[in-house]
Amino acid sequence: MPEDDNDLPLLIEAAREAGRIALDMSGPSLRHWSKPGEAGPVSEGDLAVNEMLETHLRAARPDYGWLSEETPDSPDRLEREIAFIVDPIDGTRSYIEGAKSWSHALAITRHGMVQTAVIYLPRLDLLYHASAGKGAFLNDEPIHASQCDQLEQAEILATRRNMDTAHWHKGEVPHFNRAHRPSLAWRMALVAEGRFDAMLTLQPSWEWDIAAGDLILREAGATCTDRKGNPLHFNNRYPKRDGVVAGNPLLYDKIRAALRRD
């Protein structure tokens, strides 16, 4: 059987093991600190999960490239047709605080397009997965984006700073019901699941935060692009994309029409 056919079970196994490690290390004794340059917090749990994932996944697929938030980047990945893109713990602040809304986000790309993806929230026992052309699933049940097509009625995941008038056409911020979740990967999965109608982040976004969610959204029938409407492409030399806008096609079009054109 080709390796691609075995990639999803490999990612699911790795995500569940990541959850066991992270949960075992959580609690008041968890050591954590701030990354240099105001790059956010990191904990010994992030590093332990990353070490396991890198060791296990790279041993299983030695020909694949590797991009992870917690591994120093190497240009070697740019020469690989296929690459892992991994966020060991997305939502580290929530993890440190002992909350439930953090996740492991694992993706495999081929020529920059995500082929296999898993987002796992251990404390909530939620495992989202998708393979290209095979649909999206939550705990092995099929999921689909919502059918809401009215902005005024929509439940949209977005941070407060995305509501700044500078982001919107003619400075007019549309009315919709705004919510937030700390893990960007989970926000994307929640839209794929249909629990929310759309999500947007208008700030530059690291590839490891959004790669898995991109495929899960598209396989659930949603449209997912950067803030300017361009398809998301991964394993770039500088691994940051220009934000994310996602939702079912009708609602997505209305959000994009309301955003600034430039």
C-alpha positions as a LaTeX table, in Angstrom:
\begin{tabular}{lrrr}
\hline
Residue & $x$ (\AA) & $y$ (\AA) & $z$ (\AA) \\
\hline
Met1 & 0.00 & 0.00 & 0.00 \\
Pro2 & 1.42 & 3.46 & $-0.90$ \\
Glu3 & 2.64 & 5.56 & 2.02 \\
Asp4 & 0.00 & 8.23 & 1.29 \\
Asp5 & $-2.72$ & 5.69 & 2.11 \\
Asn6 & $-1.14$ & 5.10 & 5.51 \\
Asp7 & $-0.51$ & 8.75 & 6.34 \\
Leu8 & $-3.85$ & 9.35 & 8.06 \\
Pro9 & $-3.51$ & 6.45 & 10.54 \\
Leu10 & 0.05 & 7.64 & 11.21 \\
Leu11 & $-1.13$ & 11.17 & 12.04 \\
Ile12 & $-4.02$ & 9.96 & 14.19 \\
Glu13 & $-1.73$ & 7.68 & 16.19 \\
Ala14 & 0.79 & 10.50 & 16.63 \\
Ala15 & $-1.90$ & 13.01 & 17.68 \\
Arg16 & $-3.28$ & 10.67 & 20.34 \\
Glu17 & 0.20 & 10.02 & 21.70 \\
Ala18 & 0.80 & 13.79 & 21.74 \\
Gly19 & $-2.35$ & 14.14 & 23.83 \\
Arg20 & $-1.17$ & 11.56 & 26.34 \\
Ile21 & 2.17 & 13.33 & 26.75 \\
Ala22 & 0.62 & 16.78 & 27.07 \\
Leu23 & $-1.97$ & 15.67 & 29.60 \\
Asp24 & 0.61 & 13.83 & 31.71 \\
Met25 & 2.75 & 16.98 & 31.91 \\
Ser26 & $-0.03$ & 19.49 & 32.59 \\
Gly27 & $-0.69$ & 20.92 & 36.02 \\
Pro28 & 0.75 & 23.43 & 38.50 \\
Ser29 & 4.30 & 22.07 & 38.15 \\
Leu30 & 4.40 & 22.65 & 34.37 \\
Arg31 & 7.39 & 24.85 & 33.52 \\
His32 & 6.83 & 27.57 & 30.95 \\
Trp33 & 8.48 & 30.76 & 29.73 \\
Ser34 & 8.25 & 33.45 & 27.02 \\
Lys35 & 9.96 & 33.02 & 23.69 \\
Pro36 & 12.42 & 35.73 & 22.60 \\
Gly37 & 11.07 & 38.67 & 20.64 \\
Glu38 & 7.57 & 38.52 & 22.13 \\
Ala39 & 6.87 & 35.38 & 20.12 \\
Gly40 & 4.50 & 34.04 & 22.76 \\
Pro41 & 4.71 & 31.43 & 25.52 \\
Val42 & 6.17 & 27.96 & 25.33 \\
Ser43 & 6.15 & 25.16 & 27.89 \\
Glu44 & 8.05 & 21.99 & 28.55 \\
Gly45 & 4.91 & 20.23 & 27.31 \\
Asp46 & 5.22 & 21.87 & 23.88 \\
Leu47 & 8.82 & 20.75 & 23.60 \\
Ala48 & 8.16 & 17.19 & 24.79 \\
Val49 & 5.29 & 16.77 & 22.33 \\
Asn50 & 7.40 & 18.23 & 19.52 \\
Glu51 & 10.28 & 15.87 & 20.27 \\
Met52 & 8.00 & 12.85 & 20.16 \\
Leu53 & 6.29 & 13.97 & 16.95 \\
Glu54 & 9.52 & 14.78 & 15.16 \\
Thr55 & 11.18 & 11.53 & 16.19 \\
His56 & 8.20 & 9.31 & 15.43 \\
Leu57 & 6.94 & 10.94 & 12.24 \\
Arg58 & 10.32 & 11.51 & 10.63 \\
Ala59 & 11.36 & 7.94 & 11.37 \\
Ala60 & 8.16 & 6.70 & 9.73 \\
Arg61 & 8.55 & 9.00 & 6.69 \\
Pro62 & 12.25 & 9.88 & 6.31 \\
Asp63 & 11.71 & 11.36 & 2.85 \\
Tyr64 & 9.20 & 13.96 & 4.08 \\
Gly65 & 10.23 & 17.49 & 4.98 \\
Trp66 & 9.58 & 18.94 & 8.43 \\
Leu67 & 8.13 & 22.29 & 9.56 \\
Ser68 & 7.13 & 22.76 & 13.19 \\
Glu69 & 6.64 & 25.73 & 15.48 \\
Glu70 & 9.07 & 24.25 & 17.99 \\
Thr71 & 11.84 & 23.04 & 15.66 \\
Pro72 & 14.47 & 25.42 & 14.19 \\
Asp73 & 13.59 & 25.79 & 10.53 \\
Ser74 & 15.76 & 24.24 & 7.82 \\
Pro75 & 15.74 & 25.02 & 4.09 \\
Asp76 & 15.96 & 21.27 & 3.48 \\
Arg77 & 12.15 & 21.05 & 3.62 \\
Leu78 & 11.88 & 23.26 & 0.52 \\
Glu79 & 13.48 & 20.53 & $-1.56$ \\
Arg80 & 10.93 & 17.91 & $-0.49$ \\
Glu81 & 7.83 & 17.10 & $-2.50$ \\
Ile82 & 6.00 & 16.09 & 0.69 \\
Ala83 & 6.30 & 17.74 & 4.11 \\
Phe84 & 4.90 & 17.53 & 7.61 \\
Ile85 & 3.59 & 20.83 & 9.01 \\
Val86 & 3.00 & 20.56 & 12.74 \\
Asp87 & 1.93 & 22.67 & 15.70 \\
Pro88 & 2.71 & 20.52 & 18.76 \\
Ile89 & 0.31 & 22.53 & 20.94 \\
Asp90 & $-1.90$ & 25.21 & 19.40 \\
Gly91 & $-3.23$ & 27.41 & 22.19 \\
Thr92 & $-0.26$ & 27.17 & 24.55 \\
Arg93 & $-1.63$ & 29.85 & 26.88 \\
Ser94 & $-4.77$ & 27.76 & 27.41 \\
Tyr95 & $-2.65$ & 24.67 & 27.95 \\
Ile96 & $-0.56$ & 26.44 & 30.58 \\
Glu97 & $-3.71$ & 27.73 & 32.30 \\
Gly98 & $-5.19$ & 24.23 & 32.49 \\
Ala99 & $-8.08$ & 25.06 & 30.14 \\
Lys100 & $-9.55$ & 22.68 & 27.59 \\
Ser101 & $-9.34$ & 24.70 & 24.36 \\
Trp102 & $-5.91$ & 23.73 & 23.03 \\
Ser103 & $-5.10$ & 21.27 & 20.29 \\
His104 & $-2.50$ & 19.34 & 18.36 \\
Ala105 & $-2.50$ & 20.26 & 14.65 \\
Leu106 & $-0.78$ & 17.91 & 12.19 \\
Ala107 & $-0.76$ & 18.14 & 8.40 \\
Ile108 & 1.01 & 16.59 & 5.43 \\
Thr109 & 1.43 & 18.63 & 2.24 \\
Arg110 & 2.35 & 17.59 & $-1.29$ \\
His111 & 3.63 & 20.35 & $-3.58$ \\
Gly112 & 2.26 & 22.86 & $-1.07$ \\
Met113 & $-1.29$ & 21.47 & $-0.91$ \\
Val114 & $-2.51$ & 19.73 & 2.24 \\
Gln115 & $-3.29$ & 16.06 & 1.62 \\
Thr116 & $-3.86$ & 14.74 & 5.14 \\
Ala117 & $-4.81$ & 16.56 & 8.34 \\
Val118 & $-5.63$ & 15.91 & 11.99 \\
Ile119 & $-6.68$ & 18.34 & 14.74 \\
Tyr120 & $-7.00$ & 16.76 & 18.17 \\
Leu121 & $-8.24$ & 18.28 & 21.44 \\
Pro122 & $-7.32$ & 15.76 & 24.16 \\
Arg123 & $-9.25$ & 17.36 & 27.03 \\
Leu124 & $-12.45$ & 17.38 & 24.99 \\
Asp125 & $-11.79$ & 14.06 & 23.20 \\
Leu126 & $-12.41$ & 15.68 & 19.81 \\
Leu127 & $-10.46$ & 14.36 & 16.85 \\
Tyr128 & $-11.04$ & 15.99 & 13.46 \\
His129 & $-9.47$ & 14.46 & 10.37 \\
Ala130 & $-9.51$ & 14.69 & 6.61 \\
Ser131 & $-7.78$ & 13.25 & 3.56 \\
Ala132 & $-7.94$ & 15.00 & 0.20 \\
Gly133 & $-11.04$ & 13.97 & $-1.72$ \\
Lys134 & $-12.42$ & 11.80 & 1.09 \\
Gly135 & $-14.42$ & 14.22 & 3.25 \\
Ala136 & $-13.97$ & 15.59 & 6.76 \\
Phe137 & $-14.77$ & 13.82 & 10.01 \\
Leu138 & $-15.12$ & 14.41 & 13.75 \\
Asn139 & $-14.62$ & 11.29 & 15.85 \\
Asp140 & $-15.19$ & 9.29 & 12.64 \\
Glu141 & $-18.55$ & 10.93 & 11.88 \\
Pro142 & $-18.84$ & 13.05 & 8.70 \\
Ile143 & $-19.01$ & 16.81 & 9.20 \\
His144 & $-20.17$ & 19.63 & 6.94 \\
Ala145 & $-20.02$ & 23.41 & 6.97 \\
Ser146 & $-23.22$ & 25.26 & 7.90 \\
Gln147 & $-25.72$ & 26.58 & 5.36 \\
Cys148 & $-26.14$ & 30.05 & 6.93 \\
Asp149 & $-25.79$ & 32.70 & 4.21 \\
Gln150 & $-26.85$ & 35.87 & 6.08 \\
Leu151 & $-24.11$ & 37.89 & 7.76 \\
Glu152 & $-26.54$ & 39.39 & 10.28 \\
Gln153 & $-27.48$ & 35.92 & 11.51 \\
Ala154 & $-24.04$ & 34.35 & 11.31 \\
Glu155 & $-21.95$ & 33.11 & 14.22 \\
Ile156 & $-18.38$ & 34.01 & 13.27 \\
Leu157 & $-15.15$ & 33.26 & 15.11 \\
Ala158 & $-12.93$ & 36.36 & 15.12 \\
Thr159 & $-10.79$ & 38.29 & 17.59 \\
Arg160 & $-11.69$ & 41.84 & 18.62 \\
Arg161 & $-8.88$ & 43.39 & 16.62 \\
Asn162 & $-10.35$ & 41.93 & 13.44 \\
Met163 & $-13.31$ & 44.25 & 14.02 \\
Asp164 & $-11.19$ & 47.37 & 13.54 \\
Thr165 & $-12.73$ & 49.59 & 10.88 \\
Ala166 & $-9.39$ & 49.66 & 9.03 \\
His167 & $-10.02$ & 46.10 & 7.84 \\
Trp168 & $-13.43$ & 46.72 & 6.30 \\
His169 & $-14.64$ & 48.33 & 3.07 \\
Lys170 & $-15.32$ & 52.05 & 3.61 \\
Gly171 & $-14.70$ & 51.47 & 7.32 \\
Glu172 & $-18.09$ & 49.80 & 7.68 \\
Val173 & $-17.91$ & 46.79 & 9.99 \\
Pro174 & $-20.79$ & 44.41 & 9.24 \\
His175 & $-22.99$ & 43.18 & 12.04 \\
Phe176 & $-22.63$ & 39.53 & 12.96 \\
Asn177 & $-22.42$ & 37.51 & 16.16 \\
Arg178 & $-18.77$ & 37.29 & 17.14 \\
Ala179 & $-17.19$ & 34.54 & 19.24 \\
His180 & $-13.64$ & 33.42 & 19.93 \\
Arg181 & $-11.64$ & 30.31 & 20.79 \\
Pro182 & $-7.91$ & 30.43 & 21.68 \\
Ser183 & $-6.75$ & 27.70 & 19.30 \\
Leu184 & $-6.74$ & 28.89 & 15.69 \\
Ala185 & $-6.72$ & 25.30 & 14.44 \\
Trp186 & $-9.84$ & 24.55 & 16.51 \\
Arg187 & $-11.59$ & 27.67 & 15.19 \\
Met188 & $-11.14$ & 26.33 & 11.68 \\
Ala189 & $-12.36$ & 22.88 & 12.71 \\
Leu190 & $-15.45$ & 24.34 & 14.43 \\
Val191 & $-16.47$ & 25.98 & 11.15 \\
Ala192 & $-15.90$ & 22.72 & 9.29 \\
Glu193 & $-18.11$ & 21.02 & 11.87 \\
Gly194 & $-20.90$ & 23.57 & 11.33 \\
Arg195 & $-20.95$ & 24.71 & 14.96 \\
Phe196 & $-19.94$ & 28.16 & 13.70 \\
Asp197 & $-20.71$ & 29.63 & 10.32 \\
Ala198 & $-17.38$ & 31.25 & 9.48 \\
Met199 & $-14.03$ & 32.35 & 10.88 \\
Leu200 & $-11.52$ & 35.00 & 10.02 \\
Thr201 & $-8.12$ & 36.12 & 11.16 \\
Leu202 & $-6.80$ & 39.17 & 9.35 \\
Gln203 & $-3.31$ & 39.05 & 10.80 \\
Pro204 & $-0.45$ & 37.08 & 9.20 \\
Ser205 & $-0.80$ & 33.44 & 10.24 \\
Trp206 & 1.89 & 30.80 & 10.69 \\
Glu207 & 1.48 & 27.79 & 8.46 \\
Trp208 & 1.55 & 25.33 & 11.36 \\
Asp209 & $-1.55$ & 27.01 & 12.85 \\
Ile210 & $-3.67$ & 26.75 & 9.71 \\
Ala211 & $-2.47$ & 23.92 & 7.43 \\
Ala212 & $-4.54$ & 21.15 & 9.03 \\
Gly213 & $-7.63$ & 23.34 & 9.29 \\
Asp214 & $-7.41$ & 24.35 & 5.63 \\
Leu215 & $-7.95$ & 20.80 & 4.39 \\
Ile216 & $-10.58$ & 19.92 & 7.00 \\
Leu217 & $-12.57$ & 23.03 & 6.04 \\
Arg218 & $-12.38$ & 22.39 & 2.30 \\
Glu219 & $-13.32$ & 18.72 & 2.71 \\
Ala220 & $-16.33$ & 19.84 & 4.80 \\
Gly221 & $-17.56$ & 21.98 & 1.91 \\
Ala222 & $-16.28$ & 25.36 & 3.09 \\
Thr223 & $-14.23$ & 27.89 & 1.17 \\
Cys224 & $-10.89$ & 28.71 & 2.79 \\
Thr225 & $-8.46$ & 31.36 & 1.52 \\
Asp226 & $-6.17$ & 34.08 & 2.74 \\
Arg227 & $-7.70$ & 37.48 & 3.53 \\
Lys228 & $-7.40$ & 38.59 & $-0.12$ \\
Gly229 & $-9.12$ & 35.52 & $-1.54$ \\
Asn230 & $-6.03$ & 33.61 & $-2.62$ \\
Pro231 & $-5.89$ & 29.83 & $-2.08$ \\
Leu232 & $-3.64$ & 28.81 & 0.78 \\
His233 & $-0.34$ & 27.27 & $-0.28$ \\
Phe234 & 2.07 & 25.75 & 2.23 \\
Asn235 & 5.71 & 24.84 & 2.83 \\
Asn236 & 6.84 & 28.28 & 1.70 \\
Arg237 & 10.29 & 29.70 & 2.34 \\
Tyr238 & 8.74 & 32.18 & 4.80 \\
Pro239 & 6.03 & 30.06 & 6.42 \\
Lys240 & 3.42 & 32.73 & 7.09 \\
Arg241 & 0.20 & 33.37 & 5.15 \\
Asp242 & $-1.81$ & 36.60 & 4.83 \\
Gly243 & $-4.58$ & 35.72 & 7.28 \\
Val244 & $-7.48$ & 33.30 & 6.76 \\
Val245 & $-11.14$ & 33.73 & 5.81 \\
Ala246 & $-13.35$ & 30.63 & 5.78 \\
Gly247 & $-17.02$ & 29.70 & 5.66 \\
Asn248 & $-19.61$ & 28.09 & 3.44 \\
Pro249 & $-19.33$ & 29.53 & $-0.09$ \\
Leu250 & $-22.31$ & 31.93 & 0.11 \\
Leu251 & $-21.34$ & 33.38 & 3.47 \\
Tyr252 & $-17.67$ & 33.47 & 2.54 \\
Asp253 & $-18.49$ & 35.64 & $-0.50$ \\
Lys254 & $-20.36$ & 38.12 & 1.68 \\
Ile255 & $-17.51$ & 38.37 & 4.17 \\
Arg256 & $-14.97$ & 38.92 & 1.39 \\
Ala257 & $-17.21$ & 41.58 & $-0.19$ \\
Ala258 & $-17.33$ & 43.43 & 3.14 \\
Leu259 & $-13.55$ & 43.44 & 3.60 \\
Arg260 & $-11.24$ & 46.11 & 2.24 \\
Arg261 & $-10.25$ & 45.51 & $-1.35$ \\
Asp262 & $-6.54$ & 46.37 & $-1.02$ \\
\hline
\end{tabular}
